Amino acid sequence: MMKYQLVLQWPNSSLEDFDSLICIEDQLIDQLTESHEVDGHDAGTGEMNIFIITSNFESAFEEVRTILQGDDLWADIRIGYREVDGHEYSALWPPELRTFHIT
């Protein structure tokens, strides 16, 4: 079965601090179904990321959207995915996003 990495990304300026990222990560750990696994986070130059491993990136995205879309930070989120052993990310959200990368 194909495995994917779904990446939730925010500009650093969208999250008040690193603690906000951890709160979001904990919320996802608690609320995502067992078929999707939160696989950590990082904070790069100008961005923060949360990683999710899944066999169905569309289902994972729908669960993430259900969990987070009522939060103010949803307006700034970018989401991309790739095969776990792939190199290129595909943009998933917002709909007008054409490219996705991690710096």
Secondary structure by P-SEA (a helix, b strand, c coil): cbbbbbbbbbcccccccaaaaaaaaaaaaaccccccccccccccccccbbbbbcccaaaaaaaaaaacccccccccbbbbbccccccbbbbcccccccccccc
